[in-house]
Amino acid sequence: MWHCHITAEGRMTTQTAIFRIDGVTKSYGGVKALDSVTLEAGVNEYLSLLGPSGSGKTTLLRVIAGFEVPDSGRVFFQGRDITNLPAHERGIGFVFQNFALFPHLTVRQNIAFGMANGAVLVSSEETAHRTQTIIDMVGLTGMEDRGVDQISGGQRQRVALARTLVMQPKLVLLDEPLGALDANLRGRMRNELRAIRERMGVTFLHVTGSETEALAMGDSVVVLDRGRIIQRGAPDDVYSTPASPDVAHFLNRFNMFEGTLSGGTFTGAFGSVVAAKVTRAPRDVYAIRYDRLRVSPLSASATGPGLKATYIANEYLGSSVMNFFETADGKVVEVEHHLSLGAPETFEPRQDYLLTWAPEQAIVFGREGK
Amino acid sequence: MSDATVAAKRQGPSWLILPGIVWMALFMVVPIAMICYVSFWTQTTFNISSTPTLASWKQFFSSDTYTGALWTTVRIWLIVLATTFIIGYPTALFVGLFVKSKTLSTVLLVVCVIPFWTSFLIRVLAWRPMLGKEGAINIILLKLHIISQPIEVLLFTELSVIIGMTQIYCVFMVGPIAFMLGRIDRNIIEAARDLGAGFGRIFWKIIFPLSLPGVVVGAIFVSVMGLGEFATSGALSGRKVNLLGNIIVTQVGSLKWAMASVTGVILTVFMGMVIAAFLRIVDLKQEL
């Protein structure tokens, strides 16, 4: 049982953490896949791990699961140091990107595998009961005796999930489990994962390369880049206040302008703008969210900063329209128009427009920042 | 278009199958039909006539030499099948599964094939200076004072035939098994570990069943070559071990065509039964 220790400041101490990794470093042939990563997650928390490919997110999961031994650092699970414990004795669930189902076994045999062959002995009646319960829960009733090559991708994904969840792990690692599914199924699986978690009280650590998935699913989003955690926070915090230009870049929602920050004024392709608040970063970058830009005709008198750009094309995204503009120095600027705000304006291709924004909505990164 | 024409279109021009049919007819169906036919011919000491008779068949099953050769063949085949499996499976496990680099695993497989760059006869005869009374093995064991008298059962016995055949056919067991093991998705093994299974469990429940088609293909290779074997037993047994293959060679050598045919038919039928039995273990069509 877990005891929640709440300190005087109201912060939970590490004792409530279901798992904790401490200064974990892992290199492959001189390249650091993980660079002294420290991370912990609480009981029943859903943690999204966002990062580009090669950022070390899969390595991180493999270290926690026990498939890789870290070069240095410790891994703790349920208060125990498990750094040197073999994978099959850890009791941590892992759902693979390609599902890794046992191809020669049926759906039922796949799901019962852990109970029939695991370290903890489970009676055959209980195995049968738990298998049937989880099959009903993930909606695979009637498929029990099919081979895993006779079911659809979404069903295979559910077998993979059921196979892991039936072991009742306290921590489940998901390695881009929705990547192999089409958008429709992905949405449904997201809801199912959320429901399963509410029912079973499991901590999930979900690795994904998709920023929308990370923001949608996590209680907390961890952004990983080149083996380091560069930001951790609630999805809305990460989204509205990315900690660095790299985070803003991975969120894929910002137009980023290079320039120089000097004395609180950012000078870029759009001229000089006073930066109200500057986030400390190793380079000077001016970021404006796609949906914060306004398009006006060139003749319009701008009250704030403005950038001249040529309209190229647009993309219809269902709930919004993405307009693409090109600046004089060849940079593509994206402007998102939410259709809930009214019908989109139409722009003439190859025509110049003025892009404007409210300076307080821009996020400024720079060496001058705090 | 009717279904039949659609099917015909999909299969392409049917005359492409003709060379295959001609080849199989000329070199398989006709010869087998011929030996079946000749096995019923009447054989006299210096002559053979096509008068049908069961004499050769009766002679085969009433003579201890011939039935003895049949049982020796079956015994040696089973022993060699077991030894090639016992030596070949762990080797394949290492090459196909434990070696992580694909390049290294290919290199190791090629190393297994290197002995085949020499001729069959040389490979067999090379065992003589190894196994002989004054051969390499006895010299080493004497020098190390492990034995005081040379071991004489090493050469010109059933043992030497088994050693020779195991060495030659082992690679045919290693290859297919290593191929199947190499195709196993490593994530599957990790998934099994993650579900709490130790190595023993993973081996018996996941790795071995998935490698079974390789074992069957390897066993078929070893069986077909081992059952028809005559050179190894001829060269390494000092004519003490007679296999059905040796019987055929001597009978043909002394122009006893009818008896050679009887032995050939029995050998062919037995091989057919062995292959059919192996194919019942796994559905190769589905697995490969």
Interface residues (C-beta under 8 A of the other chain):
Chain A: A65 G66 F67 P86 A87 H88 E89 R90 G91 I92 G93 F94 F96 N98 A100 L101 F102 P103 H104 F113 G114 N117 G118 A119 V120 R163 T164 M167
Chain B: D185 N187 I188 E190 A191 A192 R193 D194 L195 G196 A197 G198 R201 I202 K205 I206 P209 L210
